[in-house]
Amino acid sequence: MEFEYNETHQMIKKSVREFAEKELAPESAHYDEVQETPVHWMKKMAEMGLTGMAIPTELGGAGLDYISYSIAIEEISRIDASAGVMLGVNNGLACEPLYKWGTEEQKKRYLTKVASGEWVGAYALTEPGAGSDAAALTSTAELKGGEWHLNGSKIFVTNGYMAKLLITYARTDPGTGPKGISAFIVPDSSPGYQRVKKENKLGIRASDTELIAFDDCRIPEDHLLGTRGEGFKIAMATLDVGRIGIASQALGIAQAAMEAAIKYSKERKAFGGPISNLQAIQFKLADMATQIDAARLLTHRACWMKDQGIKHTTESSMAKLFASEACKRIVDQALQIHGGYGFVKDYPVERYFRDQKITELYEGTSEIQRLVIARSLLRGS
Ligand SMILES: Cc1cc2nc3c(=O)[nH]c(=O)nc-3n(C[C@H](O)[C@H](O)[C@H](O)COP(=O)(O)OP(=O)(O)OC[C@H]3O[C@@H](n4cnc5c(N)ncnc54)[C@H](O)[C@@H]3O)c2cc1C
């Protein structure tokens, strides 16, 4: 067993950190405040090779491993969690299913564009009446005259404003549960594709979250992804990878909060010296560092399993569950260390506190991660 990062990992950490500090940090508070999507960030991140990190170079990606991917998402999220999820969705939820289930033609036509960042990709599973219980989705897809006709609506679509392509899920065989769901590639230029509404959010405000409706939306027959009825399996397997991204996002927010707390505790004076001299503050910092290390190890174990081709559903859930809840404790204590100044927008810890919450909700709430882990335990695997 080795606990060392290789030269590529170290190089990625350094170069992505420098990139995020130079290109994203100066604009981060602004885009949070105005709640606008910095589309130019996505272009810059594409130029850095961050939009299809684990996709082979001949398909437009960077040909790297998932540990590299996790390091990059952590470093981007350390500066801006919205940028972290923009990338997480593009890589994990759009490129991954196209790579794993796409035909050669679909990969050539679409994966190359999304992996290279020429197009932004998104993943639309959730519906107004189907979130945790995704198999209850009611959007439909009917094959008529060589075209799929999609009807229904998808809520909370990350990257929904920017996306040129959605991977979406609809019922092709009504009444047959998860087995009646199929996956589809839907370009935003398809007739009947509608961007309906942008959500007004508590955190990750620079990341766009849209409601998208399919009003008799028509796509060619060959835009089915995988086989008919395989959609639910594709959606769930995709989340195994997506959850690595969210765990990495939580790590980035937690790391930023800890660094802010260390800096502030050395500057702030009370009772005749910096508050970092107080054991109560030191213990909080020690707990933060320990939890971040544990979360990073869990996350990189799930990445390693993915790279080895080992099933990692449970390990991805553990990483996401632990990293997101550790992040909650860390941002809370980092804010506490800032005292009243932590509650105002002059210090970035206020944003970390708001941005953290989503990591416990999307790509499966913490309750759903616990269900996944418990089911695997009870199955004896
Ligand atoms: C900012 C944002 C971005 C998002 N991006 C995307 C995206 O890009 N694509 C996409 O498809 N979706 C996306 N989502 C949707 C997200 O994944 C869902 O919100 C999430 O899965 C929870 O579903 P829900 O909101 O319907 O909550 P519900 O499923 O209604 O859950 C409500 C509560 O009940 C609990 N609960 C539900 N079932 C169980 C159970 N069996 N056992 C125990 N507790 C349970 C939940 O944990 C939760 O606490 C996004 C959401 C947000 C807010």
The ligand as a Gaussian input file, in Angstrom:
#p B3LYP/6-31G(d) Opt

LIG

0 1
 C      -28.343000      23.240000      -6.489000
 C      -28.839000      21.900000      -6.936000
 C      -28.260000      21.306000      -8.057000
 C      -28.721000      20.060000      -8.492000
 N      -28.221000      19.531000      -9.655000
 C      -28.816000      18.438000     -10.202000
 C      -28.457000      17.978000     -11.511000
 O      -27.546000      18.523000     -12.151000
 N      -29.145000      16.930000     -12.038000
 C      -30.135000      16.305000     -11.367000
 O      -30.723000      15.370000     -11.905000
 N      -30.504000      16.712000     -10.111000
 C      -29.863000      17.756000      -9.533000
 N      -30.246000      18.195000      -8.273000
 C      -31.296000      17.489000      -7.570000
 C      -30.801000      16.755000      -6.316000
 O      -30.012000      15.663000      -6.663000
 C      -32.044000      16.405000      -5.481000
 O      -32.527000      17.611000      -4.950000
 C      -31.742000      15.410000      -4.396000
 O      -31.446000      14.150000      -4.947000
 C      -32.882000      15.244000      -3.392000
 O      -34.115000      15.104000      -4.041000
 P      -35.358000      16.019000      -3.592000
 O      -34.861000      17.433000      -3.577000
 O      -36.498000      15.699000      -4.442000
 O      -35.636000      15.611000      -2.098000
 P      -36.624000      14.415000      -1.615000
 O      -36.291000      13.184000      -2.348000
 O      -38.016000      14.925000      -1.676000
 O      -36.165000      14.256000      -0.107000
 C      -36.686000      15.079000       0.938000
 C      -36.092000      14.542000       2.255000
 O      -36.527000      13.191000       2.477000
 C      -35.406000      12.359000       2.654000
 N      -35.664000      11.038000       2.077000
 C      -36.201000      10.756000       0.865000
 N      -36.272000       9.427000       0.678000
 C      -35.722000       8.844000       1.773000
 C      -35.505000       7.498000       2.177000
 N      -35.829000       6.454000       1.384000
 N      -34.934000       7.275000       3.396000
 C      -34.581000       8.314000       4.193000
 N      -34.790000       9.607000       3.862000
 C      -35.334000       9.868000       2.667000
 C      -34.255000      13.059000       1.917000
 O      -32.991000      12.617000       2.388000
 C      -34.557000      14.503000       2.262000
 O      -34.062000      14.817000       3.525000
 C      -29.745000      19.401000      -7.785000
 C      -30.306000      20.008000      -6.638000
 C      -29.866000      21.238000      -6.228000
 C      -30.517000      21.870000      -5.031000

